[in-house]
Amino acid sequence: MERFGVKSAPSRNRSKTALYVTPQDRVTEFGSELHEDGGKLFCTSCNVVLNHVRKSAINDHLKSKTHTKRKAEFEEQNVRKKQRTLTASLQCNSTAQTEKSSVIQDFVKMCLEANIPLEKADHPSVRAFLTRYVKNGSSIPKSEQLRKAYLPDGYDNENQLINTEDR
């Protein structure tokens, strides 16, 4: 229509969506039935993502038969499991993850201090030794990844130590 110079009349019906409502606002509004994680609104008992913009969608879900059935099952179970987003799960550092990175950094530091080339970590007998006798030794990556990911950290740490010793 625009091509022919005819313009449509402006729409008088405004959208019924709340523009500035966050998932956290809906959690405070509806209480413990909902929870927020990673900018998404979840139903706690159903573990489904809800549209936080439309209040009617949330009300419809809370009145649905499947929600009432799942809520009854959820209340019977005393375990409260809340669904999380993938990014929130990946950001969580467990003790095993921190221990793994410290083992790798210590291995790289040992190789650097002893003048051992990182390529020696790829040798099958070294791999077998690390797997058998070193806790988390099987988590030490190949030399290429050691060079790319962990060598710059060791280099920066050593430079900081040298700079502090010079002062």
Secondary structure as UniProt FT lines:
FT   HELIX           2..4
FT   TURN            19..20
FT   HELIX           23..30
FT   HELIX           31..33
FT   STRAND          34..37
FT   TURN            38..39
FT   STRAND          40..43
FT   TURN            44..46
FT   STRAND          49..50
FT   HELIX           55..63
FT   HELIX           65..76
FT   HELIX           86..91
FT   HELIX           95..113
FT   TURN            114..115
FT   HELIX           118..122
FT   HELIX           124..133
FT   TURN            135..136
FT   HELIX           137..139
FT   HELIX           143..145
FT   HELIX           146..150
FT   HELIX           151..166
//
